[in-house]
Amino acid sequence: MLLQLLAAGVLGALLTYGYTRWRGREDAEVKRLRARLTAKTDELAAYKTEVQGHFLDTAEALDALTSAHRNVFEQLERGAQRLVGDGRQGALNPDAPTPDALEQIARRVPPELAGSDTGGAAEAPEPGPPIAAEDVLDNPASAAQRPPPNLTPSRN
């Protein structure tokens, strides 16, 4: 009886020792995986911040470029008015849309971009006045309203 009790105690101790060693390895693996997950999460957050900063810097650069472009055309128009002296408004491009019309055109969303977030299931943008063909073709300010060219090769 004593021998059976002693054997049961030794067997219990061996099982307990084996279980704790196995459990310890599992805990170490979980800790290692958690550390990797935390590192990857931090890396992704840093990447997202970097991308956001890039687009903000790009937007500021485009805004500065647009402002400089506008200043050049205003300077040319002032010089033309001063040098020609006839006082016509918009002497460089008499068919150019007014600043209010340009602002209204800039606020419109092209139909192909309207549903880009939801896979094409977005509501249609509010219709505005039609854009004249000469505005689109002759006016550099309306170049942003043109759809991008299709650059994908066709498969024949």
C-alpha positions in Angstrom: 0.0 0.0 0.0 2.8 2.4 0.9 4.6 1.5 -2.3 1.4 2.3 -4.4 1.0 5.6 -2.6 4.7 6.5 -3.2 4.4 5.5 -6.9 1.2 7.6 -7.2 3.0 10.6 -5.6 6.0 10.3 -7.9 3.7 9.9 -10.9 1.7 13.0 -9.8 4.9 15.0 -9.4 6.2 14.0 -12.8 2.9 14.9 -14.4 2.8 18.2 -12.6 6.4 18.9 -13.7 5.7 18.0 -17.3 2.5 20.1 -17.4 4.3 23.2 -16.0 7.2 22.9 -18.4 4.7 22.5 -21.3 2.6 25.4 -20.1 5.7 27.6 -19.7 6.7 27.0 -23.3 3.2 27.9 -24.4 3.2 31.1 -22.4 6.6 32.1 -23.8 5.3 31.6 -27.3 2.2 33.7 -26.6 4.3 36.4 -25.1 6.6 36.3 -28.2 3.6 36.5 -30.6 2.1 39.4 -28.6 5.3 41.3 -28.8 5.5 40.8 -32.6 1.8 41.9 -32.9 2.5 45.0 -30.9 5.6 45.8 -33.0 3.6 45.3 -36.2 0.7 47.5 -34.9 3.2 50.3 -34.0 4.8 49.9 -37.5 1.4 50.2 -39.2 0.5 53.3 -37.1 3.8 55.0 -38.0 3.2 54.1 -41.7 -0.3 55.6 -41.6 1.0 58.8 -40.0 3.7 59.0 -42.7 1.2 58.6 -45.5 -1.1 61.2 -44.0 1.8 63.6 -43.6 2.8 63.0 -47.2 -0.7 63.8 -48.5 -1.0 66.9 -46.3 2.3 68.1 -47.6 1.3 67.4 -51.2 -2.0 69.3 -50.7 -0.2 72.3 -49.3 2.3 72.2 -52.3 -0.6 72.0 -54.8 -2.3 74.9 -53.0 0.8 77.0 -53.2 1.2 76.0 -56.9 -2.4 77.0 -57.6 -2.0 80.3 -55.8 1.2 81.0 -57.7 -0.5 80.2 -61.0 -3.4 82.5 -60.1 -0.9 85.3 -59.2 0.9 84.9 -62.6 -2.4 85.2 -64.5 -3.5 88.2 -62.4 -0.2 89.9 -63.0 -0.4 89.2 -66.7 -3.9 90.6 -66.8 -3.0 93.7 -64.8 0.0 94.3 -67.1 -2.2 93.8 -70.2 -4.8 96.2 -68.9 -2.2 98.8 -68.0 -0.3 98.4 -71.3 -3.3 98.0 -73.7 -5.3 100.6 -71.8 -8.7 99.6 -73.0 -9.8 98.5 -69.5 -11.4 95.3 -70.6 -11.9 92.7 -67.9 -10.4 89.3 -68.7 -8.3 90.6 -71.7 -6.1 87.5 -71.7 -9.0 85.1 -72.1 -12.4 86.9 -72.6 -14.2 83.5 -72.6 -12.7 82.5 -69.2 -15.2 81.7 -66.5 -15.6 84.0 -63.6 -13.9 83.0 -60.2 -17.4 82.1 -58.9 -17.9 79.7 -61.8 -14.5 78.2 -61.3 -15.3 77.7 -57.6 -18.6 76.0 -58.5 -16.8 73.7 -61.1 -14.1 72.8 -58.5 -16.8 71.7 -56.0 -18.4 69.2 -58.4 -17.5 65.5 -58.2 -17.0 63.6 -61.4 -19.5 60.6 -61.6 -16.7 58.1 -61.8 -15.3 59.3 -58.5 -18.6 59.7 -56.7 -19.0 56.0 -55.9 -15.4 55.1 -55.4 -15.7 54.5 -51.6 -18.7 52.3 -51.7 -18.1 50.4 -54.9 -20.4 52.5 -57.0 -23.3 52.5 -54.7 -23.1 56.2 -53.7 -25.7 58.7 -54.5 -25.3 60.8 -57.6 -23.8 64.2 -57.1 -26.0 67.3 -57.3 -26.2 68.3 -60.9 -24.7 71.7 -61.8 -24.9 73.8 -64.9 -23.4 72.0 -67.9 -19.7 72.8 -68.6 -19.3 74.2 -72.1 -16.9 72.3 -74.3 -14.7 75.4 -74.9 -14.3 75.8 -71.1 -13.0 72.3 -70.8 -10.7 72.4 -73.8 -9.4 76.0 -73.7 -9.3 76.9 -70.0 -6.4 75.5 -68.0 -8.4 76.0 -64.8 -10.8 73.4 -65.9 -8.2 70.8 -66.5 -8.9 69.3 -63.1 -12.4 68.6 -64.2 -11.3 66.4 -67.1 -11.4 62.6 -66.5 -7.9 61.1 -66.4 -6.8 59.4 -69.6 -7.2 55.6 -69.9 -3.7 54.3 -69.7 -4.4 50.6 -69.4 -3.4 48.7 -72.5 -6.2 47.1 -74.5 -6.2 43.3 -74.9 -6.9 42.4 -78.5 
